[in-house]
Amino acid sequence: MRLVMTLLVRDEEDVLESHLSFHLNAGVDAVIVTDNGSVDGTAEILDRFAHDGAVHVIHEPAGAFRQRAWVTRMARLAATDFGADWVINSDADEFWWPRGGSLKDVLDAIPGRYGIVQAFVRHFVPSGDGDDAFAERMVYRLSPEAPVNDPTSPWRPFRKVLHRADPTSDVIEGSHALRDSSFRPLRGWYPIEVLHFPIRSPAQFARKGAVWASAVEKYYGGARVLPGAGTAYHALAHRAAEGGRSDQYYASLALDDAEREQALDEGVLQVDTRLRDAVRALGKGEQLSFPRPGVADDARFAVDAAVLGEADVIRAQRRLDELEQRLADVEGNLGIRVERRLRALVRRRRAT
């Protein structure tokens, strides 16, 4: 079985080397990377890995960040040119952690009738602004039981998917699903966790907001939507970058020592050193290991999965409320237009 990862990057030097090293030692055979005009040390890191043959780089100039088109292109290349059986579409801040064995071991266990597997996302919160690498500092993750249903929060519970290779695959923004796929999804089981480190330092967060503000371009049904589209969190990051307030926005998301201790005591945060320990092991030339969780861990994980399901219900209800409001607005506008036309018709008849 051959596993290929796709990766879309722009100025990710603080996390990229750890990302590539981790996955190439966790079961990934090859990585297809699209670099969208990085100006930091990203290109040099990619060149070094490409020299070893496991990483293939596609260069896109700075400008519109066409996530969906580029990820879909890489996913199709994985099937047609790289002999993939399974494809993971990742971001640089995501580390795909198998719950036992390796990524390949987990995917080998998937029955052939299923082609889409869901992965549970674990959000790690910013901690410390020193010179230590992000994996050393960021060892606190949000508990899924924390009530985070605010659509403007970067910590909302969600899932990612990985899928069997398909030369016609169409990956939607964020790699949360495939569009019009014939693959059958495997529901109710999350054999992989995604350790997510979206906000790592004030400087990195400012760059992230600036990229969104200056370069993002999305397409929905052929309609072009310029910066500020996407999630409410991205819109806030965009506005903060435009207004020079990225540092303040970062400070509102980061926790000081007292807040962190309180969050740990209340169960809102949990200590999770898995990635830190894995990066340390790779630095020593050691092999990665992914122990199979015990019964107690599986029970806690089942509770977490139930919380994710509840979050999905809340989001579905929110979308339904939004659609109902849009429908009401349309109906209201239609009534106004009809009334105006009737009045105009009456006036014309009176005039004659």
C-alpha positions in Angstrom: 0.0 0.0 0.0 1.3 3.4 -1.0 0.4 6.5 1.0 0.9 10.0 -0.5 0.4 13.3 1.3 -0.4 16.7 -0.3 0.7 19.9 1.3 0.0 23.5 0.4 2.4 26.0 2.0 3.3 29.7 2.2 6.0 30.9 4.6 5.9 27.9 7.0 9.5 27.7 8.0 8.8 27.4 11.7 6.8 24.2 11.3 7.7 22.7 7.9 10.8 20.6 8.7 9.0 19.0 11.7 6.0 18.3 9.5 7.8 16.6 6.7 10.1 14.6 9.0 7.2 13.4 11.2 5.0 12.2 8.4 7.8 10.6 6.4 8.6 8.6 9.5 4.9 7.8 10.3 4.1 5.9 7.1 3.9 8.5 4.3 5.8 7.4 1.2 5.8 10.7 -0.7 4.7 14.3 -0.3 3.5 16.6 -3.1 4.0 20.2 -2.0 2.7 23.4 -3.6 4.6 26.4 -2.5 2.8 29.6 -3.1 5.5 32.2 -3.3 7.2 31.7 0.1 9.7 34.4 1.0 11.1 32.9 4.3 13.2 29.7 4.6 10.4 27.5 3.3 11.9 27.0 -0.2 15.3 26.0 1.2 13.7 23.3 3.5 11.7 22.0 0.6 14.8 21.8 -1.6 16.6 19.8 1.0 13.8 17.2 1.3 13.3 17.1 -2.5 17.0 16.3 -2.9 16.3 13.1 -1.0 13.6 12.1 -3.4 10.5 11.8 -1.1 9.2 15.3 -1.7 8.0 16.8 -5.0 7.6 20.5 -5.2 5.2 22.6 -7.4 6.0 26.3 -7.4 3.1 28.8 -7.7 4.0 32.5 -7.7 2.8 34.8 -4.9 -0.7 36.1 -5.4 -4.1 34.4 -5.3 -4.1 31.5 -2.8 -6.3 29.1 -4.8 -6.5 26.4 -2.1 -9.2 24.2 -3.6 -7.8 24.1 -7.1 -4.2 23.4 -6.0 -5.1 20.7 -3.5 -7.4 19.0 -6.0 -4.6 19.1 -8.5 -2.2 17.5 -6.1 -4.7 14.9 -5.0 -5.2 13.9 -8.6 -1.4 13.8 -9.3 -1.1 11.5 -6.3 -3.4 9.0 -8.1 -2.1 9.4 -11.6 1.7 10.0 -11.2 2.7 8.8 -7.7 0.9 5.5 -7.5 -1.0 6.4 -4.4 -3.6 4.0 -2.8 -4.5 6.5 -0.1 -4.2 10.3 0.0 -3.9 12.7 2.9 -4.5 16.4 2.1 -2.7 18.3 4.9 -1.8 21.8 6.0 1.6 22.5 7.4 0.1 23.0 10.9 -1.5 19.6 11.0 0.2 16.4 12.3 -1.7 13.2 11.5 -1.3 10.8 14.4 -2.4 7.2 14.0 -4.1 5.5 17.0 -1.7 2.6 17.0 0.8 1.1 14.5 1.5 3.6 11.7 -0.6 5.6 9.3 -0.3 2.7 6.8 -1.3 0.1 9.5 -4.5 2.1 10.2 -5.5 2.4 6.6 -4.7 -1.2 5.8 -7.5 -2.1 8.3 -10.1 -0.2 6.4 -12.5 -2.5 4.5 -12.4 -2.1 0.8 -16.0 -0.8 0.5 -15.0 2.4 2.3 -13.0 5.1 0.6 -13.2 8.1 2.9 -12.0 8.1 6.5 -12.6 10.8 9.1 -9.9 12.2 11.4 -10.5 13.9 14.7 -8.8 17.3 15.0 -7.1 18.3 18.3 -6.5 22.0 18.7 -3.3 23.2 20.5 -3.4 26.7 22.0 -0.5 29.2 21.8 1.8 29.1 24.8 5.0 31.1 25.4 6.6 33.5 23.0 10.3 32.5 23.5 12.8 31.1 21.0 11.9 27.5 21.7 10.4 25.6 18.8 6.6 25.5 18.6 6.5 21.8 19.6 8.4 22.4 22.8 6.1 25.3 23.8 2.7 24.1 22.6 1.9 21.1 24.8 -1.6 22.2 25.9 -4.6 21.3 23.8 -8.3 22.2 24.1 -10.5 19.6 25.6 -13.3 18.6 23.2 -15.7 19.0 26.1 -15.0 22.7 26.4 -18.1 24.5 25.1 -16.6 26.1 22.0 -19.5 26.8 19.6 -18.5 30.3 18.7 -18.2 30.5 14.8 -15.4 33.1 15.2 -13.2 30.8 17.3 -10.2 29.0 15.8 -10.8 26.2 18.3 -14.2 25.0 17.1 -14.3 21.1 17.0 -14.2 19.7 13.5 -13.0 16.8 11.4 -10.7 16.3 8.4 -10.9 13.5 5.9 -8.4 11.3 4.0 -9.4 9.2 1.0 -8.5 6.5 -1.5 -6.7 7.8 -4.5 -8.9 9.0 -7.4 -7.8 10.8 -10.6 -11.1 12.6 -10.6 -11.2 13.7 -6.9 -12.4 17.2 -6.0 -11.2 18.4 -2.6 -13.2 21.2 -1.0 -11.6 24.1 0.9 -10.0 23.0 4.1 -9.9 19.3 3.0 -13.0 18.6 5.2 -14.7 16.6 2.4 -14.7 15.5 -1.2 -17.2 16.9 -3.6 -19.4 14.5 -5.6 -17.3 11.5 -4.6 -18.4 8.0 -5.3 -16.4 6.8 -2.3 -18.4 5.6 0.7 -17.4 7.3 4.0 -16.6 5.3 7.0 -18.7 6.9 9.7 -18.5 6.8 13.5 -14.8 5.7 13.7 -11.8 8.0 13.9 -8.6 5.9 13.6 -6.4 9.1 13.2 -6.1 12.2 15.2 -4.9 15.5 13.7 -2.8 17.5 16.1 -3.4 21.1 15.0 -1.1 24.0 15.7 -2.7 27.0 13.8 -1.4 29.9 16.0 2.2 29.4 17.1 3.7 32.9 17.7 2.8 36.6 17.3 5.0 36.9 14.2 3.6 33.7 12.6 0.0 34.8 13.3 0.6 38.3 11.8 2.0 36.6 8.6 -1.0 34.3 8.5 -3.4 37.2 8.7 -1.5 39.2 6.1 -1.5 36.3 3.7 -5.2 36.0 4.0 -5.7 39.7 3.6 -3.6 40.1 0.6 -3.7 36.9 -1.3 -6.7 34.7 -0.7 -9.0 34.1 -3.6 -11.9 31.6 -3.5 -14.3 30.3 -6.0 -17.8 29.0 -5.2 -19.8 27.8 -8.2 -17.8 30.0 -10.5 -18.3 33.2 -8.4 -15.1 34.9 -7.4 -15.0 35.9 -3.7 -12.1 38.1 -2.5 -10.3 38.3 0.8 -12.5 38.2 3.9 -14.4 35.2 2.7 -14.1 31.8 4.5 -14.7 31.3 8.2 -15.5 34.1 10.6 -12.1 33.4 12.3 -10.3 34.1 9.0 -12.3 37.2 8.4 -11.3 38.5 11.9 -7.6 37.6 11.2 -7.9 39.5 7.9 -9.3 42.6 9.5 -6.7 42.5 12.3 -3.9 42.3 9.7 -5.3 45.1 7.7 -5.7 47.3 10.8 -2.3 46.5 12.2 -3.9 44.7 15.2 -2.6 41.2 14.8 -0.6 41.4 18.0 -3.7 42.4 20.0 -5.7 39.6 18.4 -3.0 37.1 19.2 -2.9 38.3 22.8 -6.7 37.7 23.0 -6.3 34.1 22.0 -3.1 33.3 24.0 -3.4 32.4 27.8 -1.1 33.7 30.4 0.3 31.4 33.2 -2.6 32.0 35.6 -5.3 31.5 32.9 -3.6 28.3 31.7 -3.5 26.8 35.2 -7.1 27.7 35.8 -8.1 26.1 32.4 -6.2 22.9 33.3 -7.9 22.8 36.7 -11.3 23.2 35.1 -10.6 20.6 32.4 -10.8 23.1 29.6 -7.2 22.3 28.7 -5.2 19.1 28.7 -1.5 18.4 28.6 -0.5 16.6 25.5 3.2 16.1 24.8 2.9 13.5 22.0 4.3 15.8 19.2 7.0 17.3 21.4 8.2 13.8 22.3 8.0 12.7 18.7 10.1 15.7 17.4 12.6 15.0 20.1 12.9 11.4 19.1 13.4 12.3 15.5 16.1 14.7 16.5 17.9 11.9 18.2 17.6 9.6 15.1 15.1 7.4 16.8 12.1 5.6 15.3 8.6 6.9 15.9 6.2 4.7 17.8 2.4 5.0 18.1 1.2 2.8 20.9 -2.3 1.4 20.7 -4.5 3.3 23.2 -5.8 1.4 26.2 -9.4 0.8 27.2 -9.6 3.9 29.3 -8.2 6.1 26.5 -10.7 4.6 24.0 -13.5 5.4 26.4 -12.4 9.0 26.7 -12.0 9.2 22.9 -15.6 7.9 22.5 -16.8 10.8 24.7 -14.8 13.2 22.5 -16.3 11.8 19.4 -19.8 12.3 20.9 -19.0 16.0 21.6 -17.9 16.4 17.9 -21.2 15.0 16.9 -23.0 17.5 19.1 -21.0 20.3 17.6 -22.1 19.1 14.1 -25.7 19.3 15.2 -25.2 22.9 16.5 -23.5 23.9 13.2 -26.3 22.3 11.2 -28.9 24.2 13.2 -27.0 27.5 12.7 -26.8 26.9 9.0 -30.5 26.1 8.9 -31.3 29.3 10.8 -29.1 31.3 8.4 -30.9 29.7 5.4 -34.3 30.5 6.9 -33.3 34.1 7.4 -32.0 34.4 3.8 -35.3 32.9 2.6 -37.3 35.4 4.7 -35.2 38.2 3.3 -35.7 37.0 -0.3 -39.4 36.6 0.3 -39.6 40.1 1.8 -37.7 41.7 -1.0 -39.9 39.8 -3.5 -43.0 41.2 -1.8 -41.6 44.7 -2.0 -40.8 44.3 -5.7 -44.3 42.9 -6.5 -46.0 45.7 -4.6 -44.0 48.3 -6.5 -44.9 46.8 -9.8 -48.6 46.7 -8.9 -48.5 50.3 -7.9 -46.8 51.3 -11.1 -49.4 49.4 -13.1 -52.2 51.1 -11.3 -50.7 54.5 -11.9 -50.3 53.8 -15.6 -53.9 52.6 -15.9 -55.2 55.7 -14.1 -53.1 57.9 -16.4 -54.8 56.4 -19.4 
